[in-house]
């Protein structure tokens, strides 16, 4: 068994192996998970969490790498969680430690971790919220969370990040069409990457038009900016960082950041509670009570809602 207190202290000192071990304990749903979370609780809250999302092919990894470079130039410690599609064979991340971010691999001020989504919908690994806590406690000033590029189901990033960056690119076909799936509703900062391609200005104009058709904003409300970049060459990336810092300042000034973090914690607590209850209900599949309730439903003696109420009462009594 790992010595959690020692691992946490080493992680606070910025030791990569300790950070890796803690995240591995989380991903493996270790029996020590509760001990890890208890030790981390007083150490978190300092990191600024930025979500980077968008359809496949828009340059999420390249843009994330460029953001790392910009933040490191400013002297910030940076953590990166890159959530990859899962291997159907091993369950591990298909892309490993992201070849395109290898330029930062030897930088002690950068920690990069690939996490497998393991079929979890919404583009994020189920363990991502806890992994963010590890990087936060390890002294990262900024945590960049890059989601799986699997299409238009990545709105979950908005619930996990302080600020969400939505990437699009000209000529991507489904770029603006993502609006139909609600992705355009989650962005705090919009980035049209690969702006050296034909159609970049048109994509930015169309995006601006669609955002203008959205909800009416009151004076003082945040108006998401649209920034054009060529991330592969680092062009426009400083403007993205500037937009992120402006959004952070706006949120802090109006209490929005604290409210977002409160909602994030509430969602995390709810997920853990529901998972615990689901596990207990699963234990009842071999329990005579569940079978007896099912028989009564089939016989018409009990409706499914009343049966569910009895089941829930039984589960909570056991707790």
C-alpha positions as CSV (number, residue, x, y, z in Angstrom):
1,X,0.0,0.0,0.0
2,X,1.2,3.5,-0.9
3,X,2.0,6.0,1.9
4,X,-0.6,8.6,1.0
5,X,0.8,11.3,3.3
6,X,4.3,10.9,1.8
7,X,2.9,10.9,-1.8
8,X,0.9,14.1,-1.2
9,X,3.9,15.9,0.4
10,X,6.1,14.8,-2.6
11,X,3.4,16.0,-5.0
12,X,3.4,19.4,-3.3
13,X,7.1,19.6,-3.9
14,X,6.4,19.1,-7.6
15,X,7.8,15.5,-7.9
16,X,6.3,14.0,-11.1
17,X,6.4,10.4,-9.9
18,X,4.3,11.3,-6.8
19,X,1.8,13.1,-9.0
20,X,1.6,10.2,-11.4
21,X,1.2,7.7,-8.5
22,X,-1.7,9.7,-7.0
23,X,-3.5,10.0,-10.3
24,X,-3.0,6.2,-10.9
25,X,-4.6,5.5,-7.5
26,X,-7.6,7.6,-8.6
27,X,-7.9,5.9,-12.0
28,X,-7.6,2.5,-10.5
29,X,-10.4,3.3,-8.0
30,X,-8.0,2.4,-5.2
31,X,-9.2,1.6,-1.7
32,X,-7.0,4.5,-0.7
33,X,-8.9,6.9,-2.8
34,X,-10.9,8.4,0.1
35,X,-7.6,8.9,2.0
36,X,-6.1,10.6,-1.0
37,X,-9.0,13.0,-1.4
38,X,-9.0,13.8,2.3
39,X,-5.3,14.7,2.2
40,X,-5.8,16.9,-0.8
41,X,-8.9,18.8,0.3
42,X,-7.1,21.6,2.3
43,X,-4.5,22.1,-0.5
44,X,-6.7,22.8,-3.5
45,X,-8.4,26.0,-4.9
46,X,-5.4,27.8,-6.3
47,X,-5.3,26.5,-9.9
48,X,-7.1,28.1,-12.8
49,X,-8.8,25.3,-14.8
50,X,-9.2,25.8,-18.5
51,X,-11.1,23.4,-20.7
52,X,-10.1,23.0,-24.3
53,X,-12.7,21.3,-26.5
54,X,-13.9,21.1,-30.1
55,X,-14.6,18.7,-33.0
56,X,-11.9,16.4,-34.3
57,X,-9.2,17.9,-36.5
58,X,-9.4,21.5,-35.1
59,X,-6.0,21.3,-33.5
60,X,-6.8,20.8,-29.8
61,X,-3.4,19.2,-28.9
62,X,-1.4,21.7,-30.9
63,X,-3.4,24.6,-29.3
64,X,-3.0,23.1,-25.9
65,X,0.8,22.8,-26.4
66,X,0.9,26.4,-27.6
67,X,-1.0,27.5,-24.5
68,X,1.5,25.6,-22.3
69,X,4.4,27.5,-24.0
70,X,2.7,30.9,-23.5
71,X,1.9,30.2,-19.8
72,X,5.5,28.9,-19.2
73,X,6.8,32.1,-20.7
74,X,4.8,34.0,-18.1
75,X,6.4,31.8,-15.4
76,X,3.3,29.7,-14.6
77,X,3.4,26.1,-13.6
78,X,1.1,24.1,-15.9
79,X,-0.7,20.8,-15.6
80,X,-2.3,19.1,-18.7
81,X,-4.9,16.4,-18.6
82,X,-5.4,15.1,-22.1
83,X,-8.4,12.8,-22.2
84,X,-8.1,10.3,-24.9
85,X,-10.3,7.6,-26.5
86,X,-9.9,4.3,-24.7
87,X,-8.3,1.3,-26.2
88,X,-10.9,-1.4,-26.6
89,X,-8.3,-4.0,-25.5
90,X,-6.5,-2.5,-22.6
91,X,-8.8,0.3,-21.5
92,X,-5.8,2.6,-21.6
93,X,-5.4,5.9,-23.5
94,X,-4.8,5.2,-27.2
95,X,-2.5,8.2,-27.7
96,X,-0.4,7.7,-24.6
97,X,1.5,10.8,-23.5
98,X,0.7,12.9,-26.5
99,X,3.6,13.0,-29.0
100,X,2.6,16.5,-30.0
101,X,3.3,17.8,-26.5
102,X,6.7,16.1,-26.2
103,X,8.5,19.4,-26.5
104,X,7.4,20.1,-22.9
105,X,8.3,16.6,-21.5
106,X,11.6,17.7,-20.0
107,X,10.3,20.9,-18.5
108,X,9.9,20.5,-14.7
109,X,7.3,23.2,-14.7
110,X,4.9,21.2,-16.8
111,X,3.1,18.0,-15.9
112,X,1.3,16.1,-18.8
113,X,-1.0,13.2,-18.2
114,X,-3.1,11.3,-20.7
115,X,-6.3,9.7,-19.3
116,X,-8.5,7.2,-20.9
117,X,-12.2,8.1,-21.2
118,X,-13.1,4.5,-20.9
119,X,-16.4,5.0,-22.6
120,X,-17.4,7.8,-20.4
121,X,-19.7,10.2,-22.3
122,X,-19.2,13.9,-22.4
123,X,-15.5,13.7,-23.5
124,X,-14.0,13.5,-20.0
125,X,-12.7,10.6,-18.0
126,X,-14.7,9.9,-14.9
127,X,-11.6,10.4,-12.8
128,X,-10.8,13.8,-14.3
129,X,-12.2,16.0,-11.4
130,X,-10.1,14.1,-8.9
131,X,-7.0,14.3,-11.2
132,X,-7.5,18.1,-11.4
133,X,-7.4,18.2,-7.6
134,X,-4.0,16.4,-7.7
135,X,-2.5,18.9,-10.1
136,X,-4.0,21.8,-8.2
137,X,-2.5,20.5,-4.9
138,X,0.9,19.9,-6.7
139,X,1.2,23.6,-7.3
140,X,0.0,24.0,-10.9
141,X,-1.1,27.6,-11.5
142,X,-3.0,26.6,-14.6
143,X,-4.6,23.2,-15.4
144,X,-5.5,22.6,-19.1
145,X,-8.0,19.9,-19.7
146,X,-8.1,18.8,-23.3
147,X,-11.1,16.6,-24.1
148,X,-11.5,13.6,-26.4
149,X,-12.0,14.6,-30.0
150,X,-15.0,12.4,-30.7
151,X,-17.6,14.8,-32.0
152,X,-20.2,16.9,-30.5
153,X,-20.9,15.4,-27.0
154,X,-18.2,17.3,-25.1
155,X,-20.3,19.8,-23.3
156,X,-19.4,18.2,-20.0
157,X,-16.1,20.2,-20.0
158,X,-18.2,23.3,-19.1
159,X,-19.0,21.7,-15.8
160,X,-15.4,20.9,-15.0
161,X,-13.6,24.0,-16.1
162,X,-13.4,27.6,-14.7
163,X,-13.2,28.8,-18.4
164,X,-14.1,26.8,-21.5
165,X,-12.3,27.3,-24.8
166,X,-14.1,26.1,-27.9
167,X,-12.0,25.5,-30.9
168,X,-13.2,25.6,-34.5
169,X,-11.4,25.6,-37.8
170,X,-12.3,26.7,-41.4
171,X,-13.4,24.0,-43.8
172,X,-14.2,21.6,-41.1
173,X,-17.7,21.0,-42.4
174,X,-19.3,20.3,-39.0
175,X,-17.6,23.2,-37.2
176,X,-20.4,25.7,-37.0
177,X,-22.9,22.8,-37.2
178,X,-21.8,22.0,-33.7
179,X,-24.2,24.7,-32.6
180,X,-27.0,22.2,-33.2
181,X,-25.7,20.0,-30.5
182,X,-25.3,22.8,-28.0
183,X,-21.5,23.1,-28.1
184,X,-21.6,26.7,-29.0
185,X,-23.5,27.4,-25.8
186,X,-20.6,26.3,-23.6
187,X,-17.7,28.5,-24.8
188,X,-16.4,31.4,-22.8
189,X,-13.7,32.0,-25.4
190,X,-13.9,31.0,-29.0
191,X,-10.9,30.2,-31.1
192,X,-10.8,29.8,-34.9
193,X,-7.6,27.9,-35.4
194,X,-5.7,27.3,-38.6
195,X,-6.6,30.9,-39.5
196,X,-4.1,30.8,-42.4
197,X,-6.5,28.7,-44.3
198,X,-9.0,30.0,-46.7
199,X,-12.4,30.7,-45.1
200,X,-11.1,31.6,-41.7
201,X,-12.6,35.1,-41.8
202,X,-15.9,33.7,-43.0
203,X,-15.9,31.1,-40.1
204,X,-15.2,33.9,-37.6
205,X,-18.0,36.1,-39.0
206,X,-20.5,33.2,-39.1
207,X,-19.6,32.3,-35.5
208,X,-20.0,35.9,-34.4
209,X,-23.4,36.0,-36.1
210,X,-24.6,32.8,-34.4
211,X,-23.4,34.0,-31.0
212,X,-25.3,37.3,-31.7
213,X,-28.5,35.2,-32.2
214,X,-28.1,33.7,-28.7
215,X,-29.4,34.9,-25.4
216,X,-29.7,38.6,-24.9
217,X,-26.9,39.8,-22.6
218,X,-27.4,42.5,-20.0
219,X,-24.8,45.3,-19.6
220,X,-21.8,43.9,-17.8
221,X,-22.4,40.3,-18.9
222,X,-19.5,38.4,-20.4
223,X,-19.4,38.6,-24.2
224,X,-17.3,35.7,-25.5
225,X,-14.5,36.9,-27.7
226,X,-13.5,35.2,-31.0
227,X,-9.8,34.9,-31.5
228,X,-8.1,33.7,-34.7
229,X,-4.9,31.6,-34.3
230,X,-2.4,29.5,-36.1
231,X,-1.4,27.4,-33.1
232,X,1.2,25.4,-35.1
233,X,3.2,28.6,-35.4
234,X,2.2,30.2,-32.1
235,X,0.3,33.0,-33.8
236,X,-2.6,34.5,-31.9
237,X,-1.9,32.4,-28.8
238,X,-1.0,35.4,-26.6
239,X,-4.4,36.9,-27.5
240,X,-6.1,33.7,-26.3
241,X,-4.2,33.9,-23.0
242,X,-5.2,37.6,-22.7
243,X,-8.9,36.6,-23.3
244,X,-8.6,33.9,-20.7
245,X,-7.2,36.2,-18.1
246,X,-9.9,38.8,-18.9
247,X,-12.6,36.2,-18.4
248,X,-11.0,35.1,-15.1
249,X,-10.9,38.7,-13.8
250,X,-14.5,39.2,-14.9
251,X,-15.6,36.0,-13.0
252,X,-13.7,37.0,-9.8
253,X,-15.1,40.5,-9.8
254,X,-18.7,39.3,-10.0
255,X,-18.4,36.1,-7.9
256,X,-19.0,33.9,-10.9
257,X,-15.8,31.9,-10.4
258,X,-16.8,31.0,-6.8
259,X,-20.3,30.0,-8.0
260,X,-18.9,27.8,-10.8
261,X,-16.5,26.0,-8.4
262,X,-19.4,25.5,-6.0
263,X,-21.5,23.9,-8.8
264,X,-18.5,21.8,-9.8
265,X,-18.1,20.5,-6.2
266,X,-21.9,19.9,-6.0
267,X,-21.8,17.8,-9.2
268,X,-18.8,15.9,-7.9
269,X,-20.5,15.1,-4.6
270,X,-23.7,14.0,-6.4
271,X,-21.8,11.8,-8.8
272,X,-20.0,10.0,-5.9
273,X,-23.2,9.6,-4.0
274,X,-25.1,8.2,-7.0
275,X,-22.2,5.8,-7.8
276,X,-22.2,4.6,-4.2
277,X,-26.0,4.0,-4.3
278,X,-25.8,2.3,-7.7
279,X,-23.1,-0.1,-6.3
280,X,-25.3,-0.9,-3.3
281,X,-28.3,-1.5,-5.6
282,X,-26.0,-3.8,-7.7
283,X,-25.3,-5.8,-4.6
284,X,-29.0,-6.4,-4.3
285,X,-29.3,-8.2,-7.6
286,X,-28.6,-11.4,-5.7
287,X,-30.8,-10.2,-2.9
288,X,-34.1,-11.8,-2.4
289,X,-35.8,-8.4,-1.8
290,X,-35.2,-7.3,-5.4
291,X,-36.4,-10.5,-6.8
292,X,-39.5,-10.4,-4.5
293,X,-40.3,-6.8,-5.6
294,X,-39.9,-7.8,-9.2
295,X,-42.3,-10.7,-8.8
296,X,-44.9,-8.4,-7.2
297,X,-44.5,-5.9,-10.1
298,X,-45.1,-8.6,-12.6
299,X,-48.1,-9.9,-10.7
300,X,-49.6,-6.4,-10.7
301,X,-49.5,-6.2,-6.9
302,X,-47.1,-3.3,-6.9
303,X,-46.3,-0.5,-9.4
304,X,-42.6,0.0,-10.4
305,X,-42.4,3.4,-8.5
306,X,-43.6,1.9,-5.2
307,X,-41.2,-1.0,-5.7
308,X,-38.3,1.5,-6.4
309,X,-39.2,3.4,-3.2
310,X,-39.0,0.2,-1.2
311,X,-35.7,-0.7,-2.8
312,X,-34.2,2.8,-2.1
313,X,-35.4,2.6,1.5
314,X,-33.7,-0.8,1.8
315,X,-30.5,0.5,0.3
316,X,-30.3,3.6,2.6
317,X,-31.2,1.5,5.7
318,X,-28.1,-0.6,4.9
319,X,-25.9,2.5,4.7
